[in-house]
């Protein structure tokens, strides 16, 4: 049961969408320190064209493939139709101003040659590419699946294609990825989290491409934002566990930027309590893995004061904690309360069901699409959309 669907609310959809583009896979780790969290050593497992006389259209068709590239061009279509390239172009792009007989001849030539229009050339003329880039930290993380699907569906309803990029939590990779994607001149770039690399920020600002940073509320956004406060998530987790009477709390956090903000909020909220308990902590690499959760709990249980409650900055880590607790015969939640973040698709089906914090990826995707449409139509738009989050109370804590 959700305690509140908006109790943490802040202030103020081509044809089939294609997933293409640079999906870069690396295994580097962002070792950004998390204030107040002790680091534990980890292993990284981690045309020129000219109208030619055409005496026999059928023979011209045989010459339709251009030497070198093998690509059928508009000039090939024009030769097959027995018209000038300019006429072929007008028949395809502005048929209402071309003789119907000419339009039909060009149409048949397109079918015969298999010609596919050069959308980039059209984009240069219209200053629209109908491409939107979505950059996620990891395509392996299911937490962003609902968000990507929602955004892609909304964009497809307006004729947009999607390019999916993966930053793999690396600042350097993020910058090189942005270089490759900006060169494609998309109509918008949507990132999960704030753009962190200084070079990347400079290039995006210089490009004047609309940028939407999501899943966070950065204090210095590049352009538009759709998200929620990551620090507030951590504070909500601390408040929940302390409110349940736990006094020996611990946190297991991955070392990516947004998890660091959740951890910081968690630690600050506990420190504000009178007689604040000591918080045990373990820092693990991103992306989160079940095995890291198991090892982190084993670490915590080996310390002089084992915790009676653990907040995990990822549901996957929390699943690892539940697994390790079961293997040791530790009763959850009687002996150990476990709380996660993300409300991933397995959270309601763990044993016991996982108490967690949910941000609605579908809502984030739909809101991001609306901002893209508003900007494309030169309409007024709010630059910051806070979608809030909710605590989902289940049996694990």
TORTITOR-112804 format. One record per residue (C-alpha): residue in three letters; y, x negated, z negated; residue number from 1. Coordinates in steps of 0.5 Angstrom, whole numbers, plus 2048, in hexadecimal, padded with zeros to 3 digits. Layout:
["Ala",[Y,X,Z],NUM],
...
***
This chain:
["Unk",[800,800,800],1],
["Unk",[807,7FD,802],2],
["Unk",[80C,7FD,7FC],3],
["Unk",[811,7FE,801],4],
["Unk",[812,7FE,808],5],
["Unk",[819,7FC,808],6],
["Unk",[81B,7FA,801],7],
["Unk",[81D,7F3,803],8],
["Unk",[821,7F6,809],9],
["Unk",[827,7F1,80A],10],
["Unk",[82E,7F3,80E],11],
["Unk",[82F,7F4,814],12],
["Unk",[815,7F8,838],13],
["Unk",[80F,7F0,84C],14],
["Unk",[80A,7F4,84B],15],
["Unk",[805,7F1,846],16],
["Unk",[808,7EC,842],17],
["Unk",[806,7E5,843],18],
["Unk",[804,7E0,83E],19],
["Unk",[806,7D9,842],20],
["Unk",[80A,7D3,841],21],
["Unk",[809,7CD,83C],22],
["Unk",[804,7CE,837],23],
["Unk",[804,7C7,834],24],
["Unk",[7FF,7C5,82F],25],
["Unk",[800,7BF,82A],26],
["Unk",[7FE,7BE,823],27],
["Unk",[804,7BB,81F],28],
["Unk",[806,7BE,819],29],
["Unk",[80D,7BF,816],30],
["Unk",[80E,7BC,810],31],
["Unk",[814,7BF,80D],32],
["Unk",[814,7BF,806],33],
["Unk",[814,7C5,801],34],
["Unk",[818,7C4,7FB],35],
["Unk",[814,7C5,7F5],36],
["Unk",[80E,7C4,7F8],37],
["Unk",[809,7BE,7F7],38],
["Unk",[806,7BB,7FE],39],
["Unk",[7FF,7BB,7FE],40],
["Unk",[7FC,7B6,803],41],
["Unk",[7F8,7B9,809],42],
["Unk",[7F4,7B7,80F],43],
["Unk",[7F7,7B9,816],44],
["Unk",[7F2,7BD,819],45],
["Unk",[7F5,7BF,81A],46],
["Unk",[81F,7CD,870],47],
["Unk",[822,7CC,874],48],
["Unk",[820,7D2,879],49],
["Unk",[821,7D4,880],50],
["Unk",[81F,7DA,884],51],
["Unk",[81A,7D8,88A],52],
["Unk",[819,7DC,890],53],
["Unk",[813,7E0,88F],54],
["Unk",[80F,7E1,896],55],
["Unk",[809,7E3,892],56],
["Unk",[809,7E6,88B],57],
["Unk",[802,7E5,88A],58],
["Unk",[802,7DE,88C],59],
["Unk",[808,7DD,887],60],
["Unk",[804,7E0,881],61],
["Unk",[7FF,7DA,882],62],
["Unk",[805,7D5,881],63],
["Unk",[807,7D9,87A],64],
["Unk",[804,7D3,875],65],
["Unk",[80A,7CE,875],66],
["Unk",[807,7C7,875],67],
["Unk",[807,7C3,86F],68],
["Unk",[808,7C8,869],69],
["Unk",[803,7CE,86C],70],
["Unk",[808,7D3,86A],71],
["Unk",[809,7D9,86E],72],
["Unk",[811,7D9,86F],73],
["Unk",[816,7DF,871],74],
["Unk",[817,7DB,877],75],
["Unk",[80F,7DC,878],76],
["Unk",[810,7E3,877],77],
["Unk",[816,7E4,87C],78],
["Unk",[812,7E0,881],79],
["Unk",[80C,7E5,880],80],
["Unk",[811,7EB,881],81],
["Unk",[815,7E8,887],82],
["Unk",[81B,7E9,883],83],
["Unk",[820,7E4,881],84],
["Unk",[81F,7E1,879],85],
["Unk",[826,7E4,877],86],
["Unk",[823,7EB,87A],87],
["Unk",[81D,7EA,876],88],
["Unk",[821,7E9,870],89],
["Unk",[825,7EF,871],90],
["Unk",[81F,7F3,872],91],
["Unk",[81C,7F1,86C],92],
["Unk",[822,7F1,867],93],
["Unk",[826,7F6,86A],94],
["Unk",[822,7FA,86E],95],
["Unk",[827,800,86E],96],
["Unk",[82C,7FC,873],97],
["Unk",[826,7FA,878],98],
["Unk",[823,7FE,87E],99],
["Unk",[81D,802,87B],100],
["Unk",[819,7FF,881],101],
["Unk",[81B,7F8,87F],102],
["Unk",[819,7F9,878],103],
["Unk",[812,7FC,87A],104],
["Unk",[811,7F5,87E],105],
["Unk",[813,7F1,878],106],
["Unk",[80F,7F5,873],107],
["Unk",[809,7F4,878],108],
["Unk",[80A,7ED,878],109],
["Unk",[80A,7EC,871],110],
["Unk",[803,7EF,870],111],
["Unk",[801,7EB,876],112],
["Unk",[803,7E4,873],113],
["Unk",[802,7E6,86C],114],
["Unk",[809,7E4,86B],115],
["Unk",[80C,7E4,863],116],
["Unk",[813,7E4,862],117],
["Unk",[817,7DE,85F],118],
["Unk",[819,7E1,859],119],
["Unk",[81D,7DB,856],120],
["Unk",[821,7DB,85D],121],
["Unk",[823,7E2,85B],122],
["Unk",[824,7E1,854],123],
["Unk",[829,7DB,856],124],
["Unk",[82D,7E1,85A],125],
["Unk",[82D,7E6,855],126],
["Unk",[82D,7E1,84F],127],
["Unk",[827,7E5,84C],128],
["Unk",[820,7E2,84B],129],
["Unk",[81D,7E7,848],130],
["Unk",[819,7E2,844],131],
["Unk",[819,7E2,83C],132],
["Unk",[817,7DC,838],133],
["Unk",[813,7DD,832],134],
["Unk",[812,7D7,82D],135],
["Unk",[80D,7D7,828],136],
["Unk",[80B,7D2,823],137],
["Unk",[803,7D3,824],138],
["Unk",[7FF,7D7,829],139],
["Unk",[7FA,7D7,824],140],
["Unk",[7FD,7DA,81F],141],
["Unk",[7FC,7E2,81F],142],
["Unk",[802,7E3,81B],143],
["Unk",[806,7E3,821],144],
["Unk",[802,7E7,826],145],
["Unk",[804,7EE,824],146],
["Unk",[80B,7EB,825],147],
["Unk",[80A,7E8,82C],148],
["Unk",[806,7EE,82E],149],
["Unk",[80C,7F3,82C],150],
["Unk",[811,7EF,82F],151],
["Unk",[80D,7EE,836],152],
["Unk",[80C,7F5,837],153],
["Unk",[813,7F7,835],154],
["Unk",[816,7F2,83B],155],
["Unk",[810,7F4,840],156],
["Unk",[813,7FB,840],157],
["Unk",[81A,7F8,842],158],
["Unk",[816,7F3,848],159],
["Unk",[816,7ED,844],160],
["Unk",[811,7E7,844],161],
["Unk",[80F,7E3,83E],162],
["Unk",[80E,7DC,83D],163],
["Unk",[80B,7DA,837],164],
["Unk",[80C,7D3,834],165],
["Unk",[809,7D0,82D],166],
["Unk",[80D,7CB,829],167],
["Unk",[808,7C9,824],168],
["Unk",[80C,7C8,81F],169],
["Unk",[80F,7C2,822],170],
["Unk",[817,7C1,822],171],
["Unk",[816,7BB,828],172],
["Unk",[811,7C0,82C],173],
["Unk",[816,7C6,82B],174],
["Unk",[81B,7C2,82E],175],
["Unk",[817,7C0,834],176],
["Unk",[814,7C7,835],177],
["Unk",[81B,7C9,835],178],
["Unk",[81D,7C4,83A],179],
["Unk",[818,7C7,83F],180],
["Unk",[819,7CE,83E],181],
["Unk",[821,7CE,83E],182],
["Unk",[820,7CB,845],183],
["Unk",[81C,7D2,847],184],
["Unk",[823,7D5,846],185],
["Unk",[820,7DB,842],186],
["Unk",[824,7E1,840],187],
["Unk",[823,7E0,839],188],
["Unk",[81F,7DB,834],189],
["Unk",[81B,7DE,82E],190],
["Unk",[819,7DA,828],191],
["Unk",[815,7DB,822],192],
["Unk",[81A,7D8,81D],193],
["Unk",[820,7D4,81E],194],
["Unk",[821,7CF,823],195],
["Unk",[820,7C8,81F],196],
["Unk",[821,7C2,823],197],
["Unk",[829,7C0,824],198],
["Unk",[827,7BE,82B],199],
["Unk",[824,7C5,82D],200],
["Unk",[82A,7C9,82A],201],
["Unk",[82F,7C5,82E],202],
["Unk",[82B,7C6,834],203],
["Unk",[82B,7CE,833],204],
["Unk",[832,7CE,831],205],
["Unk",[834,7CB,838],206],
["Unk",[82F,7CF,83C],207],
["Unk",[832,7D6,83A],208],
["Unk",[82C,7D9,83A],209],
["Unk",[82B,7DF,834],210],
["Unk",[827,7DC,82F],211],
["Unk",[824,7E1,829],212],
["Unk",[821,7DD,823],213],
["Unk",[81C,7E1,820],214],
["Unk",[818,7E2,819],215],
["Unk",[81D,7DF,815],216],
["Unk",[825,7E0,813],217],
["Unk",[828,7D9,815],218],
["Unk",[82E,7D8,812],219],
["Unk",[831,7D4,818],220],
["Unk",[82E,7D8,81E],221],
["Unk",[82F,7D6,825],222],
["Unk",[830,7DD,828],223],
["Unk",[82C,7E3,826],224],
["Unk",[827,7E4,820],225],
["Unk",[821,7E9,81E],226],
["Unk",[81E,7E8,818],227],
["Unk",[81E,7E8,810],228],
["Unk",[81F,7E3,80B],229],
["Unk",[819,7DE,80A],230],
["Unk",[81C,7DC,803],231],
["Unk",[81C,7E3,801],232],
["Unk",[815,7E4,802],233],
["Unk",[813,7DE,7FD],234],
["Unk",[818,7E1,7F8],235],
["Unk",[814,7E8,7F9],236],
["Unk",[80E,7E5,7F8],237],
["Unk",[810,7E1,7F2],238],
["Unk",[813,7E8,7EF],239],
["Unk",[80C,7EB,7F1],240],
["Unk",[808,7E7,7ED],241],
["Unk",[80C,7E6,7E7],242],
["Unk",[80C,7ED,7E7],243],
["Unk",[805,7EE,7E6],244],
["Unk",[805,7E9,7E0],245],
["Unk",[803,7E3,7E3],246],
["Unk",[805,7DD,7E0],247],
["Unk",[802,7D7,7E3],248],
["Unk",[804,7D8,7EA],249],
["Unk",[803,7D3,7F0],250],
["Unk",[805,7D2,7F7],251],
["Unk",[801,7D0,7FD],252],
["Unk",[806,7CF,803],253],
["Unk",[805,7CC,80A],254],
["Unk",[80B,7C7,80C],255],
["Unk",[80E,7CB,812],256],
["Unk",[816,7CD,811],257],
["Unk",[815,7D4,810],258],
["Unk",[80F,7D3,80B],259],
["Unk",[814,7CE,807],260],
["Unk",[819,7D3,806],261],
["Unk",[814,7D8,803],262],
["Unk",[812,7D3,7FE],263],
["Unk",[819,7D1,7FD],264],
["Unk",[81A,7D8,7FB],265],
["Unk",[814,7D9,7F7],266],
["Unk",[815,7D3,7F3],267],
["Unk",[81D,7D5,7F2],268],
["Unk",[81B,7DC,7EF],269],
["Unk",[816,7D9,7EA],270],
["Unk",[81B,7D4,7E8],271],
["Unk",[820,7DA,7E6],272],
["Unk",[81B,7DD,7E1],273],
["Unk",[81C,7DC,7DA],274],
["Unk",[817,7D7,7D8],275],
["Unk",[815,7D6,7DF],276],
["Unk",[80E,7D3,7E0],277],
["Unk",[80C,7CD,7E3],278],
["Unk",[80A,7CE,7EA],279],
["Unk",[804,7CA,7ED],280],
["Unk",[805,7C9,7F4],281],
["Unk",[801,7C6,7FA],282],
["Unk",[804,7C5,801],283],
["Unk",[7FF,7C5,807],284],
["Unk",[801,7C4,80F],285],
["Unk",[802,7C9,814],286],
["Unk",[7FF,7CD,817],287],
["Unk",[7FC,7D0,811],288],
["Unk",[7F4,7D0,811],289],
["Unk",[7EF,7D3,80D],290],
["Unk",[7EC,7CD,80B],291],
["Unk",[7F3,7CA,808],292],
["Unk",[7F3,7D0,804],293],
["Unk",[7EC,7CF,801],294],
["Unk",[7EE,7C7,7FF],295],
["Unk",[7F5,7C9,7FC],296],
["Unk",[7F2,7CE,7F7],297],
["Unk",[7ED,7C9,7F5],298],
["Unk",[7F2,7C4,7F4],299],
["Unk",[7F6,7C9,7F0],300],
["Unk",[7F0,7CA,7EC],301],
["Unk",[7EF,7C3,7EA],302],
["Unk",[7F6,7C3,7E7],303],
["Unk",[7F7,7C3,7DF],304],
["Unk",[7F9,7CA,7E0],305],
["Unk",[7F6,7CE,7E5],306],
["Unk",[7FA,7D4,7E8],307],
["Unk",[7F9,7DB,7E7],308],
["Unk",[7FD,7DD,7ED],309],
["Unk",[7FE,7DA,7F4],310],
["Unk",[803,7DC,7F9],311],
["Unk",[801,7D9,800],312],
["Unk",[806,7D9,805],313],
["Unk",[801,7DB,80A],314],
["Unk",[7FB,7E0,80A],315],
["Unk",[7F7,7DB,80D],316],
["Unk",[7F8,7D6,808],317],
["Unk",[7F7,7DC,803],318],
["Unk",[7F0,7DE,806],319],
["Unk",[7EE,7D7,805],320],
["Unk",[7F0,7D8,7FE],321],
["Unk",[7EC,7DE,7FD],322],
["Unk",[7E6,7DA,800],323],
["Unk",[7E6,7D5,7FB],324],
["Unk",[7E7,7D9,7F5],325],
["Unk",[7E1,7DD,7F7],326],
["Unk",[7DD,7D7,7F8],327],
["Unk",[7DF,7D5,7F1],328],
["Unk",[7DD,7DB,7EE],329],
["Unk",[7E5,7DD,7EC],330],
["Unk",[7E6,7E4,7EC],331],
["Unk",[7EC,7E6,7F0],332],
["Unk",[7F1,7E9,7EE],333],
["Unk",[7EE,7E9,7E6],334],
["Unk",[7EE,7E2,7E6],335],
["Unk",[7F2,7E0,7EC],336],
["Unk",[7F7,7E4,7F0],337],
["Unk",[7F8,7E2,7F7],338],
["Unk",[7FE,7E4,7FB],339],
["Unk",[800,7E2,802],340],
["Unk",[805,7E3,808],341],
["Unk",[805,7E6,80F],342],
["Unk",[800,7EC,80E],343],
["Unk",[7FB,7E9,813],344],
["Unk",[7F6,7EE,817],345],
["Unk",[7F1,7EC,812],346],
["Unk",[7F5,7ED,80B],347],
["Unk",[7F3,7F4,80A],348],
["Unk",[7EB,7F2,80B],349],
["Unk",[7EB,7EC,806],350],
["Unk",[7E7,7ED,800],351],
["Unk",[7EB,7EF,7FC],352],
["Unk",[7F0,7F1,801],353],
["Unk",[7F6,7EC,801],354],
["Unk",[7FD,7EE,7FE],355],
["Unk",[802,7EB,803],356],
["Unk",[809,7EB,805],357],
["Unk",[80A,7EE,80C],358],
["Unk",[80F,7EE,811],359],
["Unk",[80E,7F3,817],360],
["Unk",[80D,7EE,81E],361],
["Unk",[80D,7F4,822],362],
["Unk",[814,7F6,81F],363],
["Unk",[817,7EF,820],364],
["Unk",[814,7EF,828],365],
["Unk",[817,7F6,829],366],
["Unk",[81E,7F4,826],367],
["Unk",[81E,7ED,82A],368],
["Unk",[81D,7F1,830],369],
["Unk",[823,7F6,82F],370],
["Unk",[827,7F0,82E],371],
["Unk",[825,7ED,835],372],
["Unk",[826,7F3,838],373],
["Unk",[82D,7F4,835],374],
["Unk",[82F,7ED,837],375],
["Unk",[82D,7EE,83E],376],
["Unk",[831,7F4,83F],377],
["Unk",[837,7F1,83C],378],
["Unk",[837,7F6,836],379],
["Unk",[83A,7F5,82F],380],
["Unk",[834,7F3,82A],381],
["Unk",[833,7F1,823],382],
["Unk",[831,7EA,823],383],
["Unk",[82D,7EA,81C],384],
["Unk",[828,7EF,81B],385],
["Unk",[824,7EF,814],386],
["Unk",[81E,7F2,815],387],
["Unk",[81C,7F1,80D],388],
["Unk",[815,7F1,80B],389],
["Unk",[810,7F4,806],390],
["Unk",[80B,7F2,800],391],
["Unk",[804,7F5,802],392],
["Unk",[801,7F6,7FB],393],
["Unk",[7F9,7F6,7FC],394],
["Unk",[7F3,7F4,7F7],395],
["Unk",[7F4,7EC,7F7],396],
["Unk",[7FA,7EC,7F2],397],
***
